[in-house]
């Protein structure tokens, strides 16, 4: 499975071209800030999903008693 799931049929060459374009558009100094924001967003999303799962599990536990 050499393909990344969310990238579909993009090959290595296409991914390199996209990376170079992102580097040219945002510059080397802005990319770490963008990745930090992306990481925080993913972390918040996972925390939200976990909170919802915990609420569902708590409700299931309360209704079975």
PDBQT receptor file of N, H, CA, C and O in Angstrom, charges set to zero:
ATOM      1  N   UNK A   1       0.851  -1.175   0.000  1.00  0.00    +0.000 N 
ATOM      2  CA  UNK A   1       0.000   0.000   0.000  1.00  0.00    +0.000 C 
ATOM      3  C   UNK A   1       0.894   1.235   0.000  1.00  0.00    +0.000 C 
ATOM      4  O   UNK A   1       1.177   1.811   1.051  1.00  0.00    +0.000 OA
ATOM      5  N   UNK A   2       1.327   1.625  -1.168  1.00  0.00    +0.000 N 
ATOM      6  H   UNK A   2       1.098   1.157  -2.022  1.00  0.00    +0.000 HD
ATOM      7  CA  UNK A   2       2.237   2.755  -1.313  1.00  0.00    +0.000 C 
ATOM      8  C   UNK A   2       1.531   4.098  -1.353  1.00  0.00    +0.000 C 
ATOM      9  O   UNK A   2       2.185   5.141  -1.325  1.00  0.00    +0.000 OA
ATOM     10  N   UNK A   3       0.217   4.089  -1.418  1.00  0.00    +0.000 N 
ATOM     11  H   UNK A   3      -0.315   3.242  -1.440  1.00  0.00    +0.000 HD
ATOM     12  CA  UNK A   3      -0.528   5.335  -1.524  1.00  0.00    +0.000 C 
ATOM     13  C   UNK A   3      -1.014   5.772  -0.155  1.00  0.00    +0.000 C 
ATOM     14  O   UNK A   3      -1.392   4.953   0.683  1.00  0.00    +0.000 OA
ATOM     15  N   UNK A   4      -0.996   7.071   0.053  1.00  0.00    +0.000 N 
ATOM     16  H   UNK A   4      -0.689   7.736  -0.627  1.00  0.00    +0.000 HD
ATOM     17  CA  UNK A   4      -1.616   7.604   1.251  1.00  0.00    +0.000 C 
ATOM     18  C   UNK A   4      -3.115   7.634   1.007  1.00  0.00    +0.000 C 
ATOM     19  O   UNK A   4      -3.563   8.004  -0.078  1.00  0.00    +0.000 OA
ATOM     20  N   UNK A   5      -3.879   7.254   1.997  1.00  0.00    +0.000 N 
ATOM     21  H   UNK A   5      -3.514   6.954   2.878  1.00  0.00    +0.000 HD
ATOM     22  CA  UNK A   5      -5.315   7.089   1.832  1.00  0.00    +0.000 C 
ATOM     23  C   UNK A   5      -5.998   8.370   1.381  1.00  0.00    +0.000 C 
ATOM     24  O   UNK A   5      -6.839   8.329   0.483  1.00  0.00    +0.000 OA
ATOM     25  N   UNK A   6      -5.660   9.503   1.977  1.00  0.00    +0.000 N 
ATOM     26  H   UNK A   6      -4.976   9.537   2.707  1.00  0.00    +0.000 HD
ATOM     27  CA  UNK A   6      -6.362  10.738   1.666  1.00  0.00    +0.000 C 
ATOM     28  C   UNK A   6      -5.860  11.427   0.401  1.00  0.00    +0.000 C 
ATOM     29  O   UNK A   6      -6.460  12.410  -0.034  1.00  0.00    +0.000 OA
ATOM     30  N   UNK A   7      -4.785  10.943  -0.195  1.00  0.00    +0.000 N 
ATOM     31  H   UNK A   7      -4.298  10.144   0.158  1.00  0.00    +0.000 HD
ATOM     32  CA  UNK A   7      -4.254  11.575  -1.391  1.00  0.00    +0.000 C 
ATOM     33  C   UNK A   7      -4.661  10.871  -2.681  1.00  0.00    +0.000 C 
ATOM     34  O   UNK A   7      -4.333  11.344  -3.769  1.00  0.00    +0.000 OA
ATOM     35  N   UNK A   8      -5.357   9.766  -2.576  1.00  0.00    +0.000 N 
ATOM     36  H   UNK A   8      -5.623   9.382  -1.692  1.00  0.00    +0.000 HD
ATOM     37  CA  UNK A   8      -5.848   9.093  -3.768  1.00  0.00    +0.000 C 
ATOM     38  C   UNK A   8      -4.735   8.529  -4.619  1.00  0.00    +0.000 C 
ATOM     39  O   UNK A   8      -3.903   7.763  -4.133  1.00  0.00    +0.000 OA
ATOM     40  N   UNK A   9      -4.713   8.901  -5.888  1.00  0.00    +0.000 N 
ATOM     41  H   UNK A   9      -5.389   9.523  -6.283  1.00  0.00    +0.000 HD
ATOM     42  CA  UNK A   9      -3.761   8.338  -6.838  1.00  0.00    +0.000 C 
ATOM     43  C   UNK A   9      -2.553   9.235  -7.106  1.00  0.00    +0.000 C 
ATOM     44  O   UNK A   9      -1.912   9.112  -8.150  1.00  0.00    +0.000 OA
ATOM     45  N   UNK A  10      -2.241  10.129  -6.179  1.00  0.00    +0.000 N 
ATOM     46  H   UNK A  10      -2.761  10.229  -5.331  1.00  0.00    +0.000 HD
ATOM     47  CA  UNK A  10      -1.076  10.981  -6.375  1.00  0.00    +0.000 C 
ATOM     48  C   UNK A  10       0.197  10.167  -6.171  1.00  0.00    +0.000 C 
ATOM     49  O   UNK A  10       0.328   9.414  -5.207  1.00  0.00    +0.000 OA
ATOM     50  N   UNK A  11       1.111  10.336  -7.086  1.00  0.00    +0.000 N 
ATOM     51  H   UNK A  11       1.005  10.948  -7.870  1.00  0.00    +0.000 HD
ATOM     52  CA  UNK A  11       2.395   9.641  -6.976  1.00  0.00    +0.000 C 
ATOM     53  C   UNK A  11       3.418  10.502  -6.264  1.00  0.00    +0.000 C 
ATOM     54  O   UNK A  11       3.115  11.610  -5.822  1.00  0.00    +0.000 OA
ATOM     55  N   UNK A  12       4.618   9.990  -6.159  1.00  0.00    +0.000 N 
ATOM     56  H   UNK A  12       4.864   9.090  -6.519  1.00  0.00    +0.000 HD
ATOM     57  CA  UNK A  12       5.689  10.690  -5.469  1.00  0.00    +0.000 C 
ATOM     58  C   UNK A  12       6.032  12.005  -6.172  1.00  0.00    +0.000 C 
ATOM     59  O   UNK A  12       6.271  13.018  -5.515  1.00  0.00    +0.000 OA
ATOM     60  N   UNK A  13       6.056  11.985  -7.477  1.00  0.00    +0.000 N 
ATOM     61  H   UNK A  13       5.862  11.161  -8.010  1.00  0.00    +0.000 HD
ATOM     62  CA  UNK A  13       6.372  13.198  -8.237  1.00  0.00    +0.000 C 
ATOM     63  C   UNK A  13       5.370  14.308  -7.990  1.00  0.00    +0.000 C 
ATOM     64  O   UNK A  13       5.748  15.465  -7.805  1.00  0.00    +0.000 OA
ATOM     65  N   UNK A  14       4.101  13.961  -7.986  1.00  0.00    +0.000 N 
ATOM     66  H   UNK A  14       3.794  13.021  -8.136  1.00  0.00    +0.000 HD
ATOM     67  CA  UNK A  14       3.057  14.963  -7.751  1.00  0.00    +0.000 C 
ATOM     68  C   UNK A  14       3.150  15.529  -6.340  1.00  0.00    +0.000 C 
ATOM     69  O   UNK A  14       2.959  16.727  -6.130  1.00  0.00    +0.000 OA
ATOM     70  N   UNK A  15       3.442  14.662  -5.376  1.00  0.00    +0.000 N 
ATOM     71  H   UNK A  15       3.597  13.689  -5.547  1.00  0.00    +0.000 HD
ATOM     72  CA  UNK A  15       3.554  15.122  -3.991  1.00  0.00    +0.000 C 
ATOM     73  C   UNK A  15       4.739  16.073  -3.840  1.00  0.00    +0.000 C 
ATOM     74  O   UNK A  15       4.649  17.064  -3.116  1.00  0.00    +0.000 OA
ATOM     75  N   UNK A  16       5.845  15.778  -4.515  1.00  0.00    +0.000 N 
ATOM     76  H   UNK A  16       5.918  14.972  -5.103  1.00  0.00    +0.000 HD
ATOM     77  CA  UNK A  16       7.019  16.657  -4.467  1.00  0.00    +0.000 C 
ATOM     78  C   UNK A  16       6.691  18.004  -5.095  1.00  0.00    +0.000 C 
ATOM     79  O   UNK A  16       7.077  19.044  -4.563  1.00  0.00    +0.000 OA
ATOM     80  N   UNK A  17       5.989  17.999  -6.212  1.00  0.00    +0.000 N 
ATOM     81  H   UNK A  17       5.675  17.154  -6.645  1.00  0.00    +0.000 HD
ATOM     82  CA  UNK A  17       5.601  19.253  -6.870  1.00  0.00    +0.000 C 
ATOM     83  C   UNK A  17       4.707  20.079  -5.946  1.00  0.00    +0.000 C 
ATOM     84  O   UNK A  17       4.895  21.290  -5.828  1.00  0.00    +0.000 OA
ATOM     85  N   UNK A  18       3.748  19.446  -5.300  1.00  0.00    +0.000 N 
ATOM     86  H   UNK A  18       3.595  18.462  -5.397  1.00  0.00    +0.000 HD
ATOM     87  CA  UNK A  18       2.863  20.147  -4.374  1.00  0.00    +0.000 C 
ATOM     88  C   UNK A  18       3.666  20.732  -3.214  1.00  0.00    +0.000 C 
ATOM     89  O   UNK A  18       3.429  21.870  -2.809  1.00  0.00    +0.000 OA
ATOM     90  N   UNK A  19       4.614  19.962  -2.679  1.00  0.00    +0.000 N 
ATOM     91  H   UNK A  19       4.807  19.038  -3.009  1.00  0.00    +0.000 HD
ATOM     92  CA  UNK A  19       5.443  20.443  -1.569  1.00  0.00    +0.000 C 
ATOM     93  C   UNK A  19       6.266  21.661  -1.986  1.00  0.00    +0.000 C 
ATOM     94  O   UNK A  19       6.392  22.616  -1.220  1.00  0.00    +0.000 OA
ATOM     95  N   UNK A  20       6.823  21.631  -3.191  1.00  0.00    +0.000 N 
ATOM     96  H   UNK A  20       6.720  20.855  -3.813  1.00  0.00    +0.000 HD
ATOM     97  CA  UNK A  20       7.614  22.768  -3.686  1.00  0.00    +0.000 C 
ATOM     98  C   UNK A  20       6.719  23.991  -3.865  1.00  0.00    +0.000 C 
ATOM     99  O   UNK A  20       7.123  25.104  -3.530  1.00  0.00    +0.000 OA
ATOM    100  N   UNK A  21       5.514  23.797  -4.387  1.00  0.00    +0.000 N 
ATOM    101  H   UNK A  21       5.186  22.892  -4.660  1.00  0.00    +0.000 HD
ATOM    102  CA  UNK A  21       4.585  24.916  -4.561  1.00  0.00    +0.000 C 
ATOM    103  C   UNK A  21       4.201  25.524  -3.217  1.00  0.00    +0.000 C 
ATOM    104  O   UNK A  21       4.144  26.746  -3.082  1.00  0.00    +0.000 OA
ATOM    105  N   UNK A  22       3.941  24.687  -2.236  1.00  0.00    +0.000 N 
ATOM    106  H   UNK A  22       3.987  23.695  -2.346  1.00  0.00    +0.000 HD
ATOM    107  CA  UNK A  22       3.611  25.195  -0.897  1.00  0.00    +0.000 C 
ATOM    108  C   UNK A  22       4.793  25.978  -0.338  1.00  0.00    +0.000 C 
ATOM    109  O   UNK A  22       4.609  27.042   0.254  1.00  0.00    +0.000 OA
ATOM    110  N   UNK A  23       5.995  25.464  -0.521  1.00  0.00    +0.000 N 
ATOM    111  H   UNK A  23       6.145  24.600  -1.002  1.00  0.00    +0.000 HD
ATOM    112  CA  UNK A  23       7.192  26.163  -0.051  1.00  0.00    +0.000 C 
ATOM    113  C   UNK A  23       7.338  27.519  -0.736  1.00  0.00    +0.000 C 
ATOM    114  O   UNK A  23       7.678  28.508  -0.086  1.00  0.00    +0.000 OA
ATOM    115  N   UNK A  24       7.087  27.571  -2.027  1.00  0.00    +0.000 N 
ATOM    116  H   UNK A  24       6.810  26.768  -2.555  1.00  0.00    +0.000 HD
ATOM    117  CA  UNK A  24       7.190  28.836  -2.753  1.00  0.00    +0.000 C 
ATOM    118  C   UNK A  24       6.102  29.816  -2.344  1.00  0.00    +0.000 C 
ATOM    119  O   UNK A  24       6.357  31.014  -2.227  1.00  0.00    +0.000 OA
ATOM    120  N   UNK A  25       4.891  29.316  -2.125  1.00  0.00    +0.000 N 
ATOM    121  H   UNK A  25       4.684  28.342  -2.220  1.00  0.00    +0.000 HD
ATOM    122  CA  UNK A  25       3.783  30.205  -1.783  1.00  0.00    +0.000 C 
ATOM    123  C   UNK A  25       3.897  30.761  -0.362  1.00  0.00    +0.000 C 
ATOM    124  O   UNK A  25       3.652  31.948  -0.143  1.00  0.00    +0.000 OA
ATOM    125  N   UNK A  26       4.255  29.940   0.579  1.00  0.00    +0.000 N 
ATOM    126  H   UNK A  26       4.454  28.976   0.402  1.00  0.00    +0.000 HD
ATOM    127  CA  UNK A  26       4.239  30.359   1.973  1.00  0.00    +0.000 C 
ATOM    128  C   UNK A  26       5.612  30.715   2.526  1.00  0.00    +0.000 C 
ATOM    129  O   UNK A  26       5.701  31.406   3.541  1.00  0.00    +0.000 OA
ATOM    130  N   UNK A  27       6.659  30.271   1.897  1.00  0.00    +0.000 N 
ATOM    131  H   UNK A  27       6.587  29.710   1.072  1.00  0.00    +0.000 HD
ATOM    132  CA  UNK A  27       8.003  30.559   2.383  1.00  0.00    +0.000 C 
ATOM    133  C   UNK A  27       8.404  29.620   3.506  1.00  0.00    +0.000 C 
ATOM    134  O   UNK A  27       7.554  29.005   4.151  1.00  0.00    +0.000 OA
ATOM    135  N   UNK A  28       9.681  29.517   3.729  1.00  0.00    +0.000 N 
ATOM    136  H   UNK A  28      10.371  30.017   3.205  1.00  0.00    +0.000 HD
ATOM    137  CA  UNK A  28      10.215  28.591   4.718  1.00  0.00    +0.000 C 
ATOM    138  C   UNK A  28       9.867  28.942   6.155  1.00  0.00    +0.000 C 
ATOM    139  O   UNK A  28       9.744  28.052   6.996  1.00  0.00    +0.000 OA
ATOM    140  N   UNK A  29       9.707  30.233   6.449  1.00  0.00    +0.000 N 
ATOM    141  H   UNK A  29       9.807  30.956   5.766  1.00  0.00    +0.000 HD
ATOM    142  CA  UNK A  29       9.431  30.633   7.822  1.00  0.00    +0.000 C 
ATOM    143  C   UNK A  29       7.963  30.459   8.197  1.00  0.00    +0.000 C 
ATOM    144  O   UNK A  29       7.648  30.271   9.372  1.00  0.00    +0.000 OA
ATOM    145  N   UNK A  30       7.087  30.516   7.247  1.00  0.00    +0.000 N 
ATOM    146  H   UNK A  30       7.344  30.668   6.292  1.00  0.00    +0.000 HD
ATOM    147  CA  UNK A  30       5.650  30.437   7.539  1.00  0.00    +0.000 C 
ATOM    148  C   UNK A  30       5.164  28.995   7.673  1.00  0.00    +0.000 C 
ATOM    149  O   UNK A  30       4.171  28.752   8.358  1.00  0.00    +0.000 OA
ATOM    150  N   UNK A  31       5.825  28.050   7.049  1.00  0.00    +0.000 N 
ATOM    151  H   UNK A  31       6.632  28.248   6.493  1.00  0.00    +0.000 HD
ATOM    152  CA  UNK A  31       5.383  26.653   7.057  1.00  0.00    +0.000 C 
ATOM    153  C   UNK A  31       5.343  26.063   8.470  1.00  0.00    +0.000 C 
ATOM    154  O   UNK A  31       4.361  25.402   8.807  1.00  0.00    +0.000 OA
ATOM    155  N   UNK A  32       6.369  26.270   9.318  1.00  0.00    +0.000 N 
ATOM    156  H   UNK A  32       7.167  26.807   9.045  1.00  0.00    +0.000 HD
ATOM    157  CA  UNK A  32       6.256  25.721  10.685  1.00  0.00    +0.000 C 
ATOM    158  C   UNK A  32       5.057  26.268  11.454  1.00  0.00    +0.000 C 
ATOM    159  O   UNK A  32       4.428  25.542  12.223  1.00  0.00    +0.000 OA
ATOM    160  N   UNK A  33       4.741  27.541  11.251  1.00  0.00    +0.000 N 
ATOM    161  H   UNK A  33       5.253  28.131  10.627  1.00  0.00    +0.000 HD
ATOM    162  CA  UNK A  33       3.571  28.131  11.906  1.00  0.00    +0.000 C 
ATOM    163  C   UNK A  33       2.288  27.470  11.397  1.00  0.00    +0.000 C 
ATOM    164  O   UNK A  33       1.378  27.191  12.177  1.00  0.00    +0.000 OA
ATOM    165  N   UNK A  34       2.221  27.223  10.095  1.00  0.00    +0.000 N 
ATOM    166  H   UNK A  34       2.961  27.450   9.461  1.00  0.00    +0.000 HD
ATOM    167  CA  UNK A  34       1.048  26.566   9.530  1.00  0.00    +0.000 C 
ATOM    168  C   UNK A  34       0.897  25.147  10.066  1.00  0.00    +0.000 C 
ATOM    169  O   UNK A  34      -0.209  24.714  10.386  1.00  0.00    +0.000 OA
ATOM    170  N   UNK A  35       2.009  24.426  10.163  1.00  0.00    +0.000 N 
ATOM    171  H   UNK A  35       2.908  24.778   9.903  1.00  0.00    +0.000 HD
ATOM    172  CA  UNK A  35       1.960  23.049  10.668  1.00  0.00    +0.000 C 
ATOM    173  C   UNK A  35       1.586  23.029  12.149  1.00  0.00    +0.000 C 
ATOM    174  O   UNK A  35       0.873  22.131  12.597  1.00  0.00    +0.000 OA
ATOM    175  N   UNK A  36       2.065  24.016  12.909  1.00  0.00    +0.000 N 
ATOM    176  H   UNK A  36       2.644  24.745  12.545  1.00  0.00    +0.000 HD
ATOM    177  CA  UNK A  36       1.701  24.105  14.322  1.00  0.00    +0.000 C 
ATOM    178  C   UNK A  36       0.201  24.329  14.464  1.00  0.00    +0.000 C 
ATOM    179  O   UNK A  36      -0.447  23.700  15.300  1.00  0.00    +0.000 OA
ATOM    180  N   UNK A  37      -0.347  25.219  13.652  1.00  0.00    +0.000 N 
ATOM    181  H   UNK A  37       0.180  25.729  12.972  1.00  0.00    +0.000 HD
ATOM    182  CA  UNK A  37      -1.790  25.457  13.681  1.00  0.00    +0.000 C 
ATOM    183  C   UNK A  37      -2.571  24.228  13.251  1.00  0.00    +0.000 C 
ATOM    184  O   UNK A  37      -3.619  23.925  13.822  1.00  0.00    +0.000 OA
ATOM    185  N   UNK A  38      -2.075  23.527  12.259  1.00  0.00    +0.000 N 
ATOM    186  H   UNK A  38      -1.224  23.773  11.796  1.00  0.00    +0.000 HD
ATOM    187  CA  UNK A  38      -2.725  22.302  11.800  1.00  0.00    +0.000 C 
ATOM    188  C   UNK A  38      -2.703  21.249  12.898  1.00  0.00    +0.000 C 
ATOM    189  O   UNK A  38      -3.698  20.560  13.124  1.00  0.00    +0.000 OA
ATOM    190  N   UNK A  39      -1.574  21.124  13.577  1.00  0.00    +0.000 N 
ATOM    191  H   UNK A  39      -0.766  21.683  13.393  1.00  0.00    +0.000 HD
ATOM    192  CA  UNK A  39      -1.468  20.165  14.680  1.00  0.00    +0.000 C 
ATOM    193  C   UNK A  39      -2.434  20.485  15.808  1.00  0.00    +0.000 C 
ATOM    194  O   UNK A  39      -3.061  19.587  16.371  1.00  0.00    +0.000 OA
ATOM    195  N   UNK A  40      -2.553  21.768  16.137  1.00  0.00    +0.000 N 
ATOM    196  H   UNK A  40      -2.044  22.497  15.679  1.00  0.00    +0.000 HD
ATOM    197  CA  UNK A  40      -3.496  22.171  17.189  1.00  0.00    +0.000 C 
ATOM    198  C   UNK A  40      -4.927  21.870  16.764  1.00  0.00    +0.000 C 
ATOM    199  O   UNK A  40      -5.737  21.417  17.573  1.00  0.00    +0.000 OA
ATOM    200  N   UNK A  41      -5.238  22.121  15.503  1.00  0.00    +0.000 N 
ATOM    201  H   UNK A  41      -4.581  22.490  14.846  1.00  0.00    +0.000 HD
ATOM    202  CA  UNK A  41      -6.575  21.839  15.005  1.00  0.00    +0.000 C 
ATOM    203  C   UNK A  41      -6.909  20.354  15.060  1.00  0.00    +0.000 C 
ATOM    204  O   UNK A  41      -8.011  19.973  15.452  1.00  0.00    +0.000 OA
ATOM    205  N   UNK A  42      -5.965  19.528  14.670  1.00  0.00    +0.000 N 
ATOM    206  H   UNK A  42      -5.069  19.838  14.351  1.00  0.00    +0.000 HD
ATOM    207  CA  UNK A  42      -6.178  18.073  14.711  1.00  0.00    +0.000 C 
ATOM    208  C   UNK A  42      -6.345  17.615  16.160  1.00  0.00    +0.000 C 
ATOM    209  O   UNK A  42      -7.208  16.789  16.457  1.00  0.00    +0.000 OA
ATOM    210  N   UNK A  43      -5.516  18.155  17.063  1.00  0.00    +0.000 N 
ATOM    211  H   UNK A  43      -4.815  18.826  16.822  1.00  0.00    +0.000 HD
ATOM    212  CA  UNK A  43      -5.610  17.790  18.476  1.00  0.00    +0.000 C 
ATOM    213  C   UNK A  43      -6.977  18.184  19.046  1.00  0.00    +0.000 C 
ATOM    214  O   UNK A  43      -7.594  17.405  19.773  1.00  0.00    +0.000 OA
ATOM    215  N   UNK A  44      -7.451  19.396  18.717  1.00  0.00    +0.000 N 
ATOM    216  H   UNK A  44      -6.949  20.029  18.126  1.00  0.00    +0.000 HD
ATOM    217  CA  UNK A  44      -8.766  19.834  19.191  1.00  0.00    +0.000 C 
ATOM    218  C   UNK A  44      -9.871  18.952  18.635  1.00  0.00    +0.000 C 
ATOM    219  O   UNK A  44     -10.823  18.629  19.345  1.00  0.00    +0.000 OA
ATOM    220  N   UNK A  45      -9.757  18.565  17.389  1.00  0.00    +0.000 N 
ATOM    221  H   UNK A  45      -8.984  18.828  16.812  1.00  0.00    +0.000 HD
ATOM    222  CA  UNK A  45     -10.751  17.689  16.773  1.00  0.00    +0.000 C 
ATOM    223  C   UNK A  45     -10.785  16.338  17.481  1.00  0.00    +0.000 C 
ATOM    224  O   UNK A  45     -11.860  15.830  17.804  1.00  0.00    +0.000 OA
ATOM    225  N   UNK A  46      -9.609  15.756  17.724  1.00  0.00    +0.000 N 
ATOM    226  H   UNK A  46      -8.736  16.168  17.462  1.00  0.00    +0.000 HD
ATOM    227  CA  UNK A  46      -9.543  14.462  18.417  1.00  0.00    +0.000 C 
ATOM    228  C   UNK A  46     -10.099  14.566  19.831  1.00  0.00    +0.000 C 
ATOM    229  O   UNK A  46     -10.801  13.664  20.291  1.00  0.00    +0.000 OA
ATOM    230  N   UNK A  47      -9.788  15.668  20.530  1.00  0.00    +0.000 N 
ATOM    231  H   UNK A  47      -9.218  16.400  20.157  1.00  0.00    +0.000 HD
ATOM    232  CA  UNK A  47     -10.333  15.865  21.874  1.00  0.00    +0.000 C 
ATOM    233  C   UNK A  47     -11.850  15.971  21.836  1.00  0.00    +0.000 C 
ATOM    234  O   UNK A  47     -12.534  15.436  22.709  1.00  0.00    +0.000 OA
ATOM    235  N   UNK A  48     -12.372  16.651  20.839  1.00  0.00    +0.000 N 
ATOM    236  H   UNK A  48     -11.817  17.086  20.131  1.00  0.00    +0.000 HD
ATOM    237  CA  UNK A  48     -13.819  16.760  20.695  1.00  0.00    +0.000 C 
ATOM    238  C   UNK A  48     -14.474  15.418  20.422  1.00  0.00    +0.000 C 
ATOM    239  O   UNK A  48     -15.514  15.101  20.999  1.00  0.00    +0.000 OA
ATOM    240  N   UNK A  49     -13.872  14.632  19.551  1.00  0.00    +0.000 N 
ATOM    241  H   UNK A  49     -13.027  14.889  19.083  1.00  0.00    +0.000 HD
ATOM    242  CA  UNK A  49     -14.405  13.302  19.249  1.00  0.00    +0.000 C 
ATOM    243  C   UNK A  49     -14.351  12.430  20.495  1.00  0.00    +0.000 C 
ATOM    244  O   UNK A  49     -15.299  11.700  20.786  1.00  0.00    +0.000 OA
ATOM    245  N   UNK A  50     -13.249  12.503  21.228  1.00  0.00    +0.000 N 
ATOM    246  H   UNK A  50     -12.479  13.096  20.991  1.00  0.00    +0.000 HD
ATOM    247  CA  UNK A  50     -13.129  11.711  22.462  1.00  0.00    +0.000 C 
ATOM    248  C   UNK A  50     -14.181  12.137  23.476  1.00  0.00    +0.000 C 
ATOM    249  O   UNK A  50     -14.762  11.293  24.159  1.00  0.00    +0.000 OA
ATOM    250  N   UNK A  51     -14.430  13.437  23.580  1.00  0.00    +0.000 N 
ATOM    251  H   UNK A  51     -13.958  14.122  23.025  1.00  0.00    +0.000 HD
ATOM    252  CA  UNK A  51     -15.456  13.926  24.497  1.00  0.00    +0.000 C 
ATOM    253  C   UNK A  51     -16.833  13.402  24.135  1.00  0.00    +0.000 C 
ATOM    254  O   UNK A  51     -17.608  13.028  25.014  1.00  0.00    +0.000 OA
ATOM    255  N   UNK A  52     -17.140  13.374  22.854  1.00  0.00    +0.000 N 
ATOM    256  H   UNK A  52     -16.510  13.679  22.139  1.00  0.00    +0.000 HD
ATOM    257  CA  UNK A  52     -18.424  12.850  22.398  1.00  0.00    +0.000 C 
ATOM    258  C   UNK A  52     -18.516  11.359  22.687  1.00  0.00    +0.000 C 
ATOM    259  O   UNK A  52     -19.553  10.874  23.139  1.00  0.00    +0.000 OA
ATOM    260  N   UNK A  53     -17.437  10.634  22.429  1.00  0.00    +0.000 N 
ATOM    261  H   UNK A  53     -16.594  11.028  22.061  1.00  0.00    +0.000 HD
ATOM    262  CA  UNK A  53     -17.426   9.192  22.721  1.00  0.00    +0.000 C 
ATOM    263  C   UNK A  53     -17.616   8.943  24.213  1.00  0.00    +0.000 C 
ATOM    264  O   UNK A  53     -18.346   8.031  24.604  1.00  0.00    +0.000 OA
ATOM    265  N   UNK A  54     -16.960   9.752  25.049  1.00  0.00    +0.000 N 
ATOM    266  H   UNK A  54     -16.368  10.493  24.732  1.00  0.00    +0.000 HD
ATOM    267  CA  UNK A  54     -17.111   9.601  26.500  1.00  0.00    +0.000 C 
ATOM    268  C   UNK A  54     -18.551   9.866  26.919  1.00  0.00    +0.000 C 
ATOM    269  O   UNK A  54     -19.090   9.146  27.760  1.00  0.00    +0.000 OA
ATOM    270  N   UNK A  55     -19.187  10.900  26.340  1.00  0.00    +0.000 N 
ATOM    271  H   UNK A  55     -18.749  11.484  25.657  1.00  0.00    +0.000 HD
ATOM    272  CA  UNK A  55     -20.577  11.201  26.653  1.00  0.00    +0.000 C 
ATOM    273  C   UNK A  55     -21.498  10.050  26.250  1.00  0.00    +0.000 C 
ATOM    274  O   UNK A  55     -22.412   9.688  26.990  1.00  0.00    +0.000 OA
ATOM    275  N   UNK A  56     -21.251   9.488  25.083  1.00  0.00    +0.000 N 
ATOM    276  H   UNK A  56     -20.508   9.782  24.482  1.00  0.00    +0.000 HD
ATOM    277  CA  UNK A  56     -22.073   8.366  24.614  1.00  0.00    +0.000 C 
ATOM    278  C   UNK A  56     -21.905   7.171  25.534  1.00  0.00    +0.000 C 
ATOM    279  O   UNK A  56     -22.887   6.532  25.914  1.00  0.00    +0.000 OA
ATOM    280  N   UNK A  57     -20.656   6.862  25.898  1.00  0.00    +0.000 N 
ATOM    281  H   UNK A  57     -19.858   7.380  25.589  1.00  0.00    +0.000 HD
ATOM    282  CA  UNK A  57     -20.402   5.733  26.793  1.00  0.00    +0.000 C 
ATOM    283  C   UNK A  57     -21.022   5.967  28.166  1.00  0.00    +0.000 C 
ATOM    284  O   UNK A  57     -21.539   5.031  28.775  1.00  0.00    +0.000 OA
ATOM    285  N   UNK A  58     -20.976   7.205  28.662  1.00  0.00    +0.000 N 
ATOM    286  H   UNK A  58     -20.556   7.965  28.167  1.00  0.00    +0.000 HD
ATOM    287  CA  UNK A  58     -21.572   7.531  29.949  1.00  0.00    +0.000 C 
ATOM    288  C   UNK A  58     -23.085   7.362  29.883  1.00  0.00    +0.000 C 
ATOM    289  O   UNK A  58     -23.687   6.827  30.814  1.00  0.00    +0.000 OA
ATOM    290  N   UNK A  59     -23.708   7.811  28.794  1.00  0.00    +0.000 N 
ATOM    291  H   UNK A  59     -23.219   8.245  28.037  1.00  0.00    +0.000 HD
ATOM    292  CA  UNK A  59     -25.155   7.668  28.625  1.00  0.00    +0.000 C 
ATOM    293  C   UNK A  59     -25.544   6.200  28.510  1.00  0.00    +0.000 C 
ATOM    294  O   UNK A  59     -26.567   5.786  29.055  1.00  0.00    +0.000 OA
ATOM    295  N   UNK A  60     -24.737   5.409  27.806  1.00  0.00    +0.000 N 
ATOM    296  H   UNK A  60     -23.906   5.745  27.363  1.00  0.00    +0.000 HD
ATOM    297  CA  UNK A  60     -25.019   3.976  27.685  1.00  0.00    +0.000 C 
ATOM    298  C   UNK A  60     -24.933   3.296  29.043  1.00  0.00    +0.000 C 
ATOM    299  O   UNK A  60     -25.742   2.423  29.358  1.00  0.00    +0.000 OA
ATOM    300  N   UNK A  61     -23.950   3.697  29.847  1.00  0.00    +0.000 N 
ATOM    301  H   UNK A  61     -23.293   4.406  29.591  1.00  0.00    +0.000 HD
ATOM    302  CA  UNK A  61     -23.779   3.112  31.178  1.00  0.00    +0.000 C 
ATOM    303  C   UNK A  61     -24.954   3.485  32.083  1.00  0.00    +0.000 C 
ATOM    304  O   UNK A  61     -25.437   2.656  32.854  1.00  0.00    +0.000 OA
ATOM    305  N   UNK A  62     -25.408   4.729  31.985  1.00  0.00    +0.000 N 
ATOM    306  H   UNK A  62     -25.015   5.402  31.359  1.00  0.00    +0.000 HD
ATOM    307  CA  UNK A  62     -26.514   5.184  32.823  1.00  0.00    +0.000 C 
ATOM    308  C   UNK A  62     -27.842   4.537  32.420  1.00  0.00    +0.000 C 
ATOM    309  O   UNK A  62     -28.678   4.281  33.287  1.00  0.00    +0.000 OA
ATOM    310  N   UNK A  63     -28.055   4.272  31.151  1.00  0.00    +0.000 N 
ATOM    311  H   UNK A  63     -27.376   4.481  30.447  1.00  0.00    +0.000 HD
ATOM    312  CA  UNK A  63     -29.329   3.706  30.701  1.00  0.00    +0.000 C 
ATOM    313  C   UNK A  63     -29.408   2.210  30.959  1.00  0.00    +0.000 C 
ATOM    314  O   UNK A  63     -30.506   1.659  31.034  1.00  0.00    +0.000 OA
ATOM    315  N   UNK A  64     -28.267   1.540  31.097  1.00  0.00    +0.000 N 
ATOM    316  H   UNK A  64     -27.375   1.987  31.037  1.00  0.00    +0.000 HD
ATOM    317  CA  UNK A  64     -28.294   0.096  31.334  1.00  0.00    +0.000 C 
ATOM    318  C   UNK A  64     -28.454  -0.243  32.809  1.00  0.00    +0.000 C 
ATOM    319  O   UNK A  64     -28.697  -1.399  33.154  1.00  0.00    +0.000 OA
ATOM    320  N   UNK A  65     -28.323   0.740  33.673  1.00  0.00    +0.000 N 
ATOM    321  H   UNK A  65     -28.126   1.679  33.392  1.00  0.00    +0.000 HD
ATOM    322  CA  UNK A  65     -28.452   0.474  35.116  1.00  0.00    +0.000 C 
ATOM    323  C   UNK A  65     -29.893   0.385  35.538  1.00  0.00    +0.000 C 
ATOM    324  O   UNK A  65     -30.179   0.167  36.715  1.00  0.00    +0.000 OA
TER     325      UNK A  65
